[in-house]
Amino acid sequence: MNEIAPTHVTESAMPVCARVADGSPAPDPGPDPALCARAPIGMLCELTHRCPLQCPYCSNPVELERANVELTTAEWQDVMRQAATLGVLQIHLSGGEPTARKDLEDIVKVAAEVGLYTNLITAGVTLTRDRLARLVEAGLDHVQLSVQDVDPENADRIAAYKGGMAKKIEVAGWVKENGLPLTINCPIHRQNIHNVPRMIDFAVEMGAGRVEIAHVQYYAWALVNRAALMPTREAFMTAAKQVEEAREKYKGVIVIDAIVPDYYAKFPKPCMGGWARGIVNITPSGRVLPCHAAESIKGLPFDNIKDRPLADIWLNAEAFQKYRGTSWMKEPCRSCPRKEIDYGGCRCQAFALTGDAANTDPACSLSPLHAQWQAVAEVESHNPNVPEFVYRRVGGAAKKPETHNAS
Amino acid sequence: MAETPAPKTVPTRLIVAADTCLVMPRHIKLRHDPGRGRWIILAPERVFNPDETAVEVLQRCDGQRSVSMIAEALSQEYQAPLEVVLNDILEMLQDLTDKGVLVKAQ
C-alpha cells in the first residue's frame, strides 16, 4: 500500500473552450481502440438557439439557427444513444436556452437511460418549479445557472431582460430542494469585473458547489462587442487575485473554476483541450463540430448527424481530422516543446486574426501578430467611451455599434 | 416578483478525521467505464480517474463505516501498516471531500 503513489485520483481534462487543462495524457486504450479510447469525454448539445436573454457575449454564432431547422425529439434521442455507444461520458445541454425546448425531459430521459451524465446549462428565467422537478425525475444530474451580474439592474441591462435576478435566486433554491448539485456561471467582462468577489459570495449563499468565473472569450458575439467588454489588464489582475483569495477562504466549501482571458496570457489556452480530442459539439440543426465556434473557419466542411453516424464523423470527418493532433502544425508550433500542452491555441482565433487556422494563435507570445493583437486589448479596454452593446438577436449583428456615444 | 428564500447558513469545510463516516452524494457516480477499461467518477463537469486503491476505498464509503474502519480492513487485506494506510487514505479523502465527491453521512 505504501508503495502506491500518493495520488490515487487524477482528473481528466474536461475541456470547455478555454479552461486550462491539466495536461494529463490521453485516456488509456480501451478494449475497442477504434471507438472509446479515442472518444470525446464530453458532448455539448446546443438544443436550440432560441433564448429570452440577449447577452452581447453569447458564444452562439452571430448567424443564429432558426427554430424550424432544429433536430426533432427522436433525432436528439438518437444522438444520445450514439454518444453513449461511442464512449461519451457527459453531456452539456445548452443553447440558446435549452428549456425553450418543450421536449427537454424526453431528451434527458434517454440520455440518463443510456448512462450519460447530464448537465443543464440554463439562464433559469423560463424554468418553473414543476418543470425542474420533471427534469430531475427524468434523470437530470446537475444544473449550471448563469448569472450576468450580482447587481440586478446591471444584470438586466447586460442580458436585456428585466427581473432576471429574483428568478435565478428562486431557481437556485429549487435546484437545492431537489438535491441536485448547482454551479453558478458568471461571464466576466469590463462591465461587471468589479463584482467578482461578490459573485463568488453569491454562489456560496445559493448553496452552489462550484462557481465559474468565466472571462468572456472573444469570438462570435463577444468579438462584435469586444470594445464594450474587454477589461483592462489591471482589472483582470485584481480579479485574478480576488479569485485566489476566495479559493483560500472557501476551500472545501466551493470549487472555483477560473477561465482566463487569453488577451492577457503569455501562452495560448489549449483550446478544447486540443482540436477533436476531448469534446464534440452539435448545433440545433445537427451540424457536428469540433468546437462551438468552428463554423467561423471558412471553407471547413461540416457533417450533419442526420447524414452520417456520430462515430464516423468523430473519427473520420474532414473537419475533425484537419487540426487533430500535431502533424498539421506550422512553425513556430511544429518545433515547440509546448505543442502537446496548448496545441497551438485556438484555431478559430488563428483564422479570425491571420486568415489561416493552421497558424499560431496570436494569443501565443511566439506569434508574429502577438504584440499587435495585445495592443488592441490595451487600447480598447482603456477607451473611456464605451460603445453600446450590440445585443444578441437574430440578424442583430449586421448592425454595427452605432457610435461611441455612450452617455 | 419572486419570493426570495431565507438566507441559509454558510457551509463550512469538512475536515476528515479517522472517525468520520463519508458517503458519495447521489449526484456523484462511481462506475466502471467498459469502453476505456477503467473506473471513473462522474461529477459536475468533472471526470475523475481513481486508481485501484481509490476504488477500494470509495466502494467502502457507505456512510456506515468510518475512515479508520476502512483503513483497518485495507491494512489487513494489503498487509500494510495501519498508520501508513490511514494517513494515505485520509489525505485522499480530504482532497475528494474538498472537491465535493464525498460528504459526511447524516
Interface residues (C-beta under 8 A of the other chain):
Chain A: M1 N2 I4 A5 P6 H8 V9 T10 E11 S12 M14 V16 P27 D28 P29 G30 P31 D32 L35 C36 A37 A39 I41 G87 L89 Q90 H92 G115 Y117 N119 D141 H142 Q144 G163 A166 K167 I169 E170 G173 G179 L180 P181 T183 V204 E205 G207 G209 R210 K251 G252 V253 V255
Chain B: M1 A2 E3 T4 P5 P7 K8 V10 P11 T12 R13 L14 I15 P25 R26 H27 K29 R31 D33 P34 G35 R36 G37 R38 I40 I41 L42 A43 P44 E45 R46 V47 F48 N49 P50 D51 T53 A54 V57 L74 S75 Y78 A80 P81 V84 V85 D88 E91 M92 D95 L96 T97 D98 K99 G100
